[in-house]
């Protein structure tokens, strides 16, 4: 190497004509690599005399006493969404009585994904916790293929193969809509989360289930799909009021979006709860400080963080530990918005 620099996964990948993920999989003994690619990578490793950091330090079979909490979101989303702060607190609590250090890693683009892949391949962490899981995110499959203990906060789908913990999104949403029905509301619309996330689909399903059980038809006219942001909540409610001005209740799939929904209702002269009752989801700290205070579904986010940390520690200690799938209960918290 020029200048005596030690070869890296990037240089091995370039020499072998493959991607860094393929190199990582070969290093970690994954079966998700063709024989041709494996041979090319092994030849490049031999030519370049590449040795992963962890091997050079004699740590292949030992521990780093470090785990990564990976959040594939931007800094703005991380700062604006109380959910993430609560997950971090819960994970920290779950690790507090151990020697395990926590690394927080944001993955916002392909470059950061490549750096994470290299870090994992060189075993700089013993395991990964992954939050904010999108259905098409390649990270869970990549980490699973590399053989690294990985636990999700949430899941990609009900068929999730990795260990995970998540709130009862369907049941929580159903309870929210049942509450609105019990209040005598008849035109109950919903603002959903992203449809590429199980959490978004689950809360929509709960809205649909409650209406069907009440003999109502959950039509698309009363659905506005959004993105868990405050501005997304405003935009969604604006669209709902334009096509369904008779709506008298809103189930909003997050408290942050509910803040935007309340602002948009005020802008249209709709009183809450007199004209439109509103229920959110999360019971984050902002729910107590809206005007009026927000009825919402409480999900135990800190407990979720503690739970996934506990599961990951168990899988690090014993790789043969059976995969765990845990659903945490939710609770309706009634305040003045409904």
DRENPA-894976 format. One record per residue (C-alpha): residue number from 1; residue in one letter; x, y, z. Coordinates in pm, 1 decimal, decimal comma, m for minus. Layout:
<sites>
+-----+---------+----------+----------+----------+
! num ! residuo !     east !    north !       up !
+-----+---------+----------+----------+----------+
! NUM !       a !        X !        Y !        Z !
...
+-----+---------+----------+----------+----------+
</sites>
This chain:
<sites>
+-----+---------+----------+----------+----------+
! num ! residuo !     east !    north !       up !
+-----+---------+----------+----------+----------+
!   1 !       x !      0,0 !      0,0 !      0,0 !
!   2 !       x !    117,4 !    354,3 !    m79,2 !
!   3 !       x !    279,9 !    526,7 !    214,4 !
!   4 !       x !    267,3 !    209,4 !    421,0 !
!   5 !       x !   m103,0 !    245,8 !    485,8 !
!   6 !       x !   m279,4 !    m62,4 !    618,8 !
!   7 !       x !   m533,7 !   m203,5 !    369,5 !
!   8 !       x !   m901,3 !   m161,0 !    456,0 !
!   9 !       x !  m1225,8 !   m330,0 !    359,8 !
!  10 !       x !  m1263,6 !    m60,5 !     92,7 !
!  11 !       x !   m931,5 !   m151,2 !    m71,8 !
!  12 !       x !  m1006,8 !   m524,5 !    m49,4 !
!  13 !       x !  m1346,3 !   m465,9 !   m213,5 !
!  14 !       x !  m1186,6 !   m261,3 !   m492,6 !
!  15 !       x !   m921,3 !   m528,5 !   m558,3 !
!  16 !       x !  m1182,1 !   m808,1 !   m561,0 !
!  17 !       x !  m1432,3 !   m611,7 !   m771,0 !
!  18 !       x !  m1713,3 !   m652,3 !   m518,1 !
!  19 !       x !  m1896,2 !   m436,9 !   m264,4 !
!  20 !       x !  m1785,9 !   m380,6 !     93,9 !
!  21 !       x !  m2084,2 !   m576,5 !    220,9 !
!  22 !       x !  m1963,7 !   m883,8 !     29,5 !
!  23 !       x !  m1616,7 !   m850,8 !    182,9 !
!  24 !       x !  m1772,9 !   m821,1 !    528,4 !
!  25 !       x !  m1981,4 !  m1132,6 !    472,1 !
!  26 !       x !  m1678,0 !  m1334,3 !    361,1 !
!  27 !       x !  m1480,0 !  m1220,9 !    667,0 !
!  28 !       x !  m1763,9 !  m1323,2 !    896,3 !
!  29 !       x !  m1828,1 !  m1660,1 !    733,7 !
!  30 !       x !  m2171,0 !  m1575,4 !    595,1 !
!  31 !       x !  m2325,8 !  m1820,2 !    348,3 !
!  32 !       x !  m2490,1 !  m1533,1 !    156,3 !
!  33 !       x !  m2195,0 !  m1507,0 !    m86,1 !
!  34 !       x !  m2134,3 !  m1687,6 !   m414,7 !
!  35 !       x !  m1832,4 !  m1915,9 !   m446,9 !
!  36 !       x !  m1688,9 !  m1688,2 !   m717,5 !
!  37 !       x !  m1718,7 !  m1375,0 !   m500,6 !
!  38 !       x !  m1575,2 !  m1556,7 !   m199,1 !
!  39 !       x !  m1273,3 !  m1671,2 !   m399,4 !
!  40 !       x !  m1212,9 !  m1318,2 !   m531,4 !
!  41 !       x !  m1232,2 !  m1168,6 !   m183,5 !
!  42 !       x !  m1001,4 !  m1430,3 !    m30,3 !
!  43 !       x !   m749,8 !  m1375,2 !   m310,1 !
!  44 !       x !   m759,1 !   m997,8 !   m253,2 !
!  45 !       x !   m715,5 !  m1044,7 !    121,5 !
!  46 !       x !   m412,2 !  m1263,1 !     57,6 !
!  47 !       x !   m257,4 !  m1023,9 !   m196,7 !
!  48 !       x !   m307,5 !   m718,1 !     22,4 !
!  49 !       x !   m220,0 !   m897,3 !    347,6 !
!  50 !       x !   m542,3 !   m755,2 !    492,7 !
!  51 !       x !   m608,2 !   m828,9 !    859,9 !
!  52 !       x !   m922,2 !   m692,1 !   1032,1 !
!  53 !       x !   m848,7 !   m468,5 !   1330,4 !
!  54 !       x !  m1006,9 !   m711,5 !   1571,5 !
!  55 !       x !   m791,0 !   m996,4 !   1442,4 !
!  56 !       x !   m476,4 !   m785,1 !   1464,7 !
!  57 !       x !   m553,2 !   m716,3 !   1827,4 !
!  58 !       x !   m630,1 !  m1081,3 !   1897,4 !
!  59 !       x !   m993,6 !  m1004,2 !   1968,6 !
!  60 !       x !  m1175,8 !  m1225,7 !   1722,3 !
!  61 !       x !  m1329,6 !  m1443,0 !   1990,7 !
!  62 !       x !  m1337,0 !  m1187,5 !   2271,9 !
!  63 !       x !  m1562,8 !   m891,7 !   2346,3 !
!  64 !       x !  m1534,0 !   m520,0 !   2289,7 !
!  65 !       x !  m1786,7 !   m452,3 !   2568,7 !
!  66 !       x !  m1955,3 !   m209,0 !   2331,0 !
!  67 !       x !  m2287,0 !   m212,2 !   2144,2 !
!  68 !       x !  m2424,1 !     27,2 !   1884,0 !
!  69 !       x !  m2767,8 !    186,3 !   1880,0 !
!  70 !       x !  m2822,5 !    260,3 !   1511,2 !
!  71 !       x !  m3088,0 !    512,3 !   1406,9 !
!  72 !       x !  m3128,8 !    553,3 !   1029,1 !
!  73 !       x !  m3268,4 !    907,5 !   1056,8 !
!  74 !       x !  m3144,9 !   1267,5 !   1031,6 !
!  75 !       x !  m3035,2 !   1482,2 !   1326,3 !
!  76 !       x !  m3345,8 !   1697,8 !   1280,8 !
!  77 !       x !  m3576,5 !   1397,4 !   1315,2 !
!  78 !       x !  m3375,5 !   1271,1 !   1612,4 !
!  79 !       x !  m3410,1 !   1606,0 !   1788,7 !
!  80 !       x !  m3776,0 !   1667,3 !   1704,2 !
!  81 !       x !  m3914,1 !   1324,9 !   1796,4 !
!  82 !       x !  m3930,7 !   1249,4 !   2173,8 !
!  83 !       x !  m3953,6 !    877,5 !   2089,6 !
!  84 !       x !  m3582,0 !    853,5 !   2015,4 !
!  85 !       x !  m3472,9 !   1022,6 !   2337,6 !
!  86 !       x !  m3692,0 !    780,1 !   2533,8 !
!  87 !       x !  m3545,4 !    478,2 !   2351,6 !
!  88 !       x !  m3192,6 !    600,3 !   2427,8 !
!  89 !       x !  m3279,2 !    645,2 !   2796,3 !
!  90 !       x !  m3426,9 !    296,1 !   2809,4 !
!  91 !       x !  m3127,9 !    135,7 !   2639,2 !
!  92 !       x !  m2891,3 !    319,5 !   2875,3 !
!  93 !       x !  m3089,7 !    188,4 !   3170,8 !
!  94 !       x !  m3070,9 !   m165,0 !   3033,3 !
!  95 !       x !  m2692,2 !   m142,1 !   3007,5 !
!  96 !       x !  m2634,6 !     51,3 !   3331,4 !
!  97 !       x !  m2538,4 !   m246,5 !   3547,5 !
!  98 !       x !  m2298,4 !   m391,2 !   3290,2 !
!  99 !       x !  m1956,5 !   m294,1 !   3158,1 !
! 100 !       x !  m2107,1 !   m244,3 !   2813,6 !
! 101 !       x !  m2061,7 !     95,0 !   2649,6 !
! 102 !       x !  m2322,5 !    240,3 !   2413,6 !
! 103 !       x !  m2237,1 !    394,8 !   2077,8 !
! 104 !       x !  m2506,4 !    606,7 !   1906,7 !
! 105 !       x !  m2478,2 !    591,3 !   1528,4 !
! 106 !       x !  m2692,0 !    783,4 !   1279,1 !
! 107 !       x !  m2707,8 !    631,6 !    931,0 !
! 108 !       x !  m2826,0 !    896,5 !    686,8 !
! 109 !       x !  m2666,1 !    793,6 !    358,1 !
! 110 !       x !  m2473,6 !    518,6 !    182,0 !
! 111 !       x !  m2137,9 !    647,2 !    305,3 !
! 112 !       x !  m2244,6 !    615,9 !    667,9 !
! 113 !       x !  m2391,4 !    272,9 !    594,7 !
! 114 !       x !  m2055,3 !    165,1 !    449,9 !
! 115 !       x !  m1870,5 !    290,8 !    758,4 !
! 116 !       x !  m2110,6 !    101,0 !    981,2 !
! 117 !       x !  m2055,0 !   m213,7 !    773,0 !
! 118 !       x !  m1679,5 !   m180,8 !    813,3 !
! 119 !       x !  m1712,0 !   m126,3 !   1187,4 !
! 120 !       x !  m1929,5 !   m435,9 !   1219,4 !
! 121 !       x !  m1700,6 !   m647,3 !   1002,0 !
! 122 !       x !  m1404,2 !   m560,1 !   1218,4 !
! 123 !       x !  m1608,8 !   m642,5 !   1527,8 !
! 124 !       x !  m1569,4 !   m302,5 !   1691,2 !
! 125 !       x !  m1904,0 !   m371,6 !   1858,8 !
! 126 !       x !  m2049,2 !   m689,6 !   2006,7 !
! 127 !       x !  m2401,3 !   m626,1 !   1880,9 !
! 128 !       x !  m2640,8 !   m374,7 !   1728,6 !
! 129 !       x !  m2973,6 !   m226,1 !   1834,5 !
! 130 !       x !  m3167,7 !    m82,7 !   1541,8 !
! 131 !       x !  m3447,8 !    172,8 !   1584,7 !
! 132 !       x !  m3689,1 !    332,9 !   1334,4 !
! 133 !       x !  m3711,9 !     27,3 !   1110,3 !
! 134 !       x !  m3838,1 !     74,8 !    753,9 !
! 135 !       x !  m3955,9 !   m223,6 !    551,7 !
! 136 !       x !  m3701,3 !   m179,9 !    271,4 !
! 137 !       x !  m3405,3 !    m85,7 !    493,1 !
! 138 !       x !  m3113,2 !   m314,0 !    397,4 !
! 139 !       x !  m2945,0 !   m282,4 !    737,9 !
! 140 !       x !  m3130,9 !   m560,4 !    926,6 !
! 141 !       x !  m3059,8 !   m819,6 !    656,9 !
! 142 !       x !  m2701,9 !   m698,2 !    621,4 !
! 143 !       x !  m2635,7 !   m729,5 !    994,5 !
! 144 !       x !  m2808,9 !  m1067,6 !   1011,4 !
! 145 !       x !  m2602,9 !  m1193,2 !    717,0 !
! 146 !       x !  m2283,0 !  m1087,7 !    892,6 !
! 147 !       x !  m2374,2 !  m1294,6 !   1195,7 !
! 148 !       x !  m2376,6 !  m1005,5 !   1442,0 !
! 149 !       x !  m2632,5 !  m1015,3 !   1726,1 !
! 150 !       x !  m2898,9 !   m762,4 !   1622,1 !
! 151 !       x !  m3221,4 !   m660,8 !   1796,3 !
! 152 !       x !  m3486,3 !   m424,3 !   1659,9 !
! 153 !       x !  m3698,0 !   m159,3 !   1828,6 !
! 154 !       x !  m4002,3 !   m229,8 !   1615,4 !
! 155 !       x !  m4013,3 !   m474,6 !   1328,2 !
! 156 !       x !  m4021,9 !   m478,6 !    949,5 !
! 157 !       x !  m4337,3 !   m691,0 !    937,3 !
! 158 !       x !  m4528,8 !   m945,5 !   1149,6 !
! 159 !       x !  m4296,4 !  m1210,3 !    999,6 !
! 160 !       x !  m3983,7 !  m1040,0 !   1139,2 !
! 161 !       x !  m3697,7 !  m1292,0 !   1170,8 !
! 162 !       x !  m3476,1 !  m1092,4 !   1407,9 !
! 163 !       x !  m3541,2 !  m1049,3 !   1777,7 !
! 164 !       x !  m3747,3 !   m739,9 !   1845,0 !
! 165 !       x !  m3978,5 !   m558,7 !   2083,8 !
! 166 !       x !  m4260,9 !   m328,7 !   1980,4 !
! 167 !       x !  m4572,0 !   m167,1 !   2123,6 !
! 168 !       x !  m4920,5 !   m304,0 !   2058,5 !
! 169 !       x !  m4984,0 !    m58,2 !   1777,7 !
! 170 !       x !  m5299,1 !   m225,1 !   1648,3 !
! 171 !       x !  m5456,4 !   m257,0 !   1993,7 !
! 172 !       x !  m5359,2 !     95,6 !   2095,5 !
! 173 !       x !  m5509,4 !    249,3 !   1783,6 !
! 174 !       x !  m5824,7 !     41,8 !   1823,3 !
! 175 !       x !  m5865,8 !    167,5 !   2182,8 !
! 176 !       x !  m5822,3 !    528,0 !   2063,9 !
! 177 !       x !  m6094,9 !    495,3 !   1802,1 !
! 178 !       x !  m6326,5 !    307,5 !   2039,4 !
! 179 !       x !  m6289,9 !    603,1 !   2278,1 !
! 180 !       x !  m6391,8 !    845,8 !   2003,2 !
! 181 !       x !  m6689,4 !    628,5 !   1909,7 !
! 182 !       x !  m6795,1 !    616,4 !   2275,0 !
! 183 !       x !  m6784,4 !    996,5 !   2274,6 !
! 184 !       x !  m7048,9 !    992,8 !   2002,5 !
! 185 !       x !  m6822,6 !   1082,2 !   1711,7 !
! 186 !       x !  m6935,5 !    948,7 !   1376,8 !
! 187 !       x !  m6689,5 !   1082,6 !   1115,2 !
! 188 !       x !  m6353,0 !    969,9 !   1251,8 !
! 189 !       x !  m6057,7 !   1037,3 !   1022,8 !
! 190 !       x !  m5698,0 !    927,2 !   1071,0 !
! 191 !       x !  m5353,6 !   1066,5 !    999,7 !
! 192 !       x !  m5120,6 !    769,9 !    953,7 !
! 193 !       x !  m4749,0 !    717,8 !    985,0 !
! 194 !       x !  m4535,7 !    601,5 !    689,0 !
! 195 !       x !  m4672,8 !    294,6 !    515,8 !
! 196 !       x !  m4322,7 !    148,2 !    473,1 !
! 197 !       x !  m4309,2 !     99,9 !    851,3 !
! 198 !       x !  m4492,1 !   m170,9 !   1044,4 !
! 199 !       x !  m4584,1 !     87,5 !   1307,7 !
! 200 !       x !  m4760,5 !    300,2 !   1045,8 !
! 201 !       x !  m4950,0 !      5,8 !    901,4 !
! 202 !       x !  m5039,2 !   m129,7 !   1247,0 !
! 203 !       x !  m5195,7 !    194,7 !   1369,3 !
! 204 !       x !  m5395,0 !    225,4 !   1048,2 !
! 205 !       x !  m5515,2 !   m131,8 !   1094,9 !
! 206 !       x !  m5629,3 !    m52,4 !   1448,9 !
! 207 !       x !  m5835,7 !    241,9 !   1317,2 !
! 208 !       x !  m5990,3 !     16,8 !   1053,5 !
! 209 !       x !  m6066,9 !   m263,5 !   1299,6 !
! 210 !       x !  m6244,8 !    m34,2 !   1546,4 !
! 211 !       x !  m6464,6 !    118,9 !   1277,5 !
! 212 !       x !  m6555,6 !   m218,5 !   1127,8 !
! 213 !       x !  m6643,1 !   m354,0 !   1471,5 !
! 214 !       x !  m6877,3 !    m55,5 !   1515,3 !
! 215 !       x !  m7046,1 !   m127,1 !   1182,2 !
! 216 !       x !  m6881,7 !    167,8 !   1002,7 !
! 217 !       x !  m6694,3 !    160,2 !    673,1 !
! 218 !       x !  m6330,1 !    280,1 !    703,9 !
! 219 !       x !  m6306,7 !    446,0 !    363,2 !
! 220 !       x !  m5994,7 !    600,4 !    208,4 !
! 221 !       x !  m6165,1 !    941,2 !    207,1 !
! 222 !       x !  m6098,8 !    964,3 !    582,4 !
! 223 !       x !  m5733,5 !    854,6 !    560,1 !
! 224 !       x !  m5436,1 !   1089,1 !    514,3 !
! 225 !       x !  m5094,7 !    923,6 !    502,3 !
! 226 !       x !  m4810,7 !   1117,6 !    659,8 !
! 227 !       x !  m4458,6 !   1096,1 !    798,5 !
! 228 !       x !  m4452,7 !   1139,4 !   1181,5 !
! 229 !       x !  m4354,6 !   1508,7 !   1153,9 !
! 230 !       x !  m4541,3 !   1815,6 !   1280,9 !
! 231 !       x !  m4560,0 !   1969,1 !    933,7 !
! 232 !       x !  m4680,0 !   1635,3 !    799,2 !
! 233 !       x !  m4964,7 !   1645,9 !   1050,0 !
! 234 !       x !  m5066,6 !   1993,8 !    934,5 !
! 235 !       x !  m5057,5 !   1898,1 !    567,9 !
! 236 !       x !  m5259,1 !   1582,4 !    628,1 !
! 237 !       x !  m5533,5 !   1761,5 !    821,6 !
! 238 !       x !  m5553,5 !   2031,8 !    556,3 !
! 239 !       x !  m5619,3 !   1759,7 !    296,7 !
! 240 !       x !  m5874,9 !   1584,0 !    518,4 !
! 241 !       x !  m6072,7 !   1902,2 !    582,1 !
! 242 !       x !  m6080,6 !   1975,0 !    209,1 !
! 243 !       x !  m6233,3 !   1639,8 !    116,1 !
! 244 !       x !  m6420,7 !   1551,8 !    437,7 !
! 245 !       x !  m6530,8 !   1880,0 !    600,1 !
! 246 !       x !  m6786,8 !   1691,2 !    809,0 !
! 247 !       x !  m6518,1 !   1506,4 !   1010,7 !
! 248 !       x !  m6575,0 !   1536,4 !   1385,5 !
! 249 !       x !  m6279,7 !   1335,7 !   1519,2 !
! 250 !       x !  m5917,6 !   1260,1 !   1436,9 !
! 251 !       x !  m5698,1 !    970,1 !   1537,2 !
! 252 !       x !  m5340,7 !   1086,5 !   1470,8 !
! 253 !       x !  m5071,1 !    818,6 !   1469,9 !
! 254 !       x !  m4816,9 !   1021,5 !   1672,1 !
! 255 !       x !  m4818,9 !   1307,4 !   1921,2 !
! 256 !       x !  m4581,0 !   1510,3 !   1705,5 !
! 257 !       x !  m4822,2 !   1492,8 !   1411,1 !
! 258 !       x !  m5109,2 !   1570,3 !   1649,5 !
! 259 !       x !  m4940,8 !   1902,3 !   1737,0 !
! 260 !       x !  m4953,9 !   1993,1 !   1368,0 !
! 261 !       x !  m5312,1 !   1868,2 !   1345,1 !
! 262 !       x !  m5423,0 !   2090,2 !   1634,8 !
! 263 !       x !  m5258,0 !   2392,7 !   1473,6 !
! 264 !       x !  m5428,4 !   2327,5 !   1141,1 !
! 265 !       x !  m5768,4 !   2279,1 !   1303,7 !
! 266 !       x !  m5727,3 !   2615,5 !   1479,6 !
! 267 !       x !  m5631,3 !   2776,5 !   1149,7 !
! 268 !       x !  m5960,1 !   2651,0 !   1003,0 !
! 269 !       x !  m6164,6 !   2775,3 !   1296,8 !
! 270 !       x !  m6237,9 !   2425,1 !   1431,1 !
! 271 !       x !  m6262,7 !   2401,2 !   1810,4 !
! 272 !       x !  m6109,6 !   2104,5 !   1993,0 !
! 273 !       x !  m6285,5 !   1903,3 !   2123,4 !
! 274 !       x !  m6620,6 !   2077,4 !   2058,9 !
! 275 !       x !  m6602,6 !   2052,4 !   1678,5 !
! 276 !       x !  m6328,3 !   1793,1 !   1633,1 !
! 277 !       x !  m6200,7 !   1552,9 !   1900,5 !
! 278 !       x !  m5834,2 !   1456,6 !   1867,0 !
! 279 !       x !  m5639,0 !   1155,5 !   1994,6 !
! 280 !       x !  m5265,7 !   1105,0 !   1942,3 !
! 281 !       x !  m5025,3 !    817,0 !   2002,0 !
! 282 !       x !  m4711,2 !    795,4 !   2222,6 !
! 283 !       x !  m4794,3 !    997,5 !   2536,6 !
! 284 !       x !  m4469,4 !   1185,4 !   2495,4 !
! 285 !       x !  m4410,1 !   1490,3 !   2716,1 !
! 286 !       x !  m4557,5 !   1721,4 !   2450,4 !
! 287 !       x !  m4903,2 !   1563,6 !   2495,0 !
! 288 !       x !  m4938,8 !   1734,6 !   2833,9 !
! 289 !       x !  m4844,4 !   2075,3 !   2694,5 !
! 290 !       x !  m5066,6 !   2109,8 !   2388,7 !
! 291 !       x !  m5372,9 !   2331,9 !   2393,1 !
! 292 !       x !  m5591,5 !   2160,3 !   2491,9 !
! 293 !       x !  m5386,9 !   1878,6 !   2655,9 !
! 294 !       x !  m5385,4 !   1579,6 !   2424,8 !
! 295 !       x !  m5568,3 !   1252,3 !   2474,8 !
! 296 !       x !  m5322,6 !    991,7 !   2353,7 !
! 297 !       x !  m5217,2 !    628,0 !   2360,8 !
! 298 !       x !  m4925,8 !    566,5 !   2594,6 !
! 299 !       x !  m4661,0 !    329,2 !   2469,3 !
! 300 !       x !  m4382,0 !    229,7 !   2711,2 !
! 301 !       x !  m4091,6 !    358,1 !   2502,5 !
! 302 !       x !  m3829,1 !    355,0 !   2777,4 !
! 303 !       x !  m3932,1 !      0,3 !   2867,6 !
! 304 !       x !  m3895,7 !    m88,0 !   2499,9 !
! 305 !       x !  m3537,2 !     42,4 !   2505,3 !
! 306 !       x !  m3457,7 !   m150,9 !   2821,6 !
! 307 !       x !  m3615,4 !   m464,1 !   2674,6 !
! 308 !       x !  m3416,3 !   m463,4 !   2351,8 !
! 309 !       x !  m3094,0 !   m398,5 !   2545,8 !
! 310 !       x !  m3168,4 !   m699,2 !   2768,8 !
! 311 !       x !  m3240,6 !   m920,6 !   2466,2 !
! 312 !       x !  m2920,4 !   m812,4 !   2292,8 !
! 313 !       x !  m2705,6 !   m882,3 !   2598,8 !
! 314 !       x !  m2854,2 !  m1232,6 !   2615,7 !
! 315 !       x !  m2777,3 !  m1299,0 !   2248,7 !
! 316 !       x !  m2421,1 !  m1170,1 !   2287,1 !
! 317 !       x !  m2366,9 !  m1397,7 !   2587,6 !
! 318 !       x !  m2512,8 !  m1699,5 !   2406,6 !
! 319 !       x !  m2547,9 !  m1686,9 !   2026,4 !
! 320 !       x !  m2777,4 !  m1991,2 !   2042,7 !
! 321 !       x !  m3036,3 !  m1801,5 !   2250,0 !
! 322 !       x !  m3376,9 !  m1836,3 !   2077,6 !
! 323 !       x !  m3500,4 !  m1524,2 !   1898,6 !
! 324 !       x !  m3745,4 !  m1320,3 !   2104,2 !
! 325 !       x !  m4055,8 !  m1134,5 !   1981,1 !
! 326 !       x !  m4208,4 !   m914,9 !   2251,4 !
! 327 !       x !  m4522,7 !   m700,8 !   2229,8 !
! 328 !       x !  m4554,1 !   m435,7 !   2499,5 !
! 329 !       x !  m4901,6 !   m319,3 !   2611,3 !
! 330 !       x !  m5038,5 !     28,4 !   2546,5 !
! 331 !       x !  m5279,6 !    240,9 !   2751,5 !
! 332 !       x !  m5524,5 !    516,5 !   2658,0 !
! 333 !       x !  m5463,9 !    840,3 !   2851,5 !
! 334 !       x !  m5770,1 !   1067,3 !   2836,2 !
! 335 !       x !  m5719,0 !   1444,3 !   2847,1 !
! 336 !       x !  m5913,0 !   1749,0 !   2729,8 !
! 337 !       x !  m5871,3 !   1710,6 !   2351,1 !
! 338 !       x !  m6145,0 !   1448,4 !   2335,1 !
+-----+---------+----------+----------+----------+
</sites>
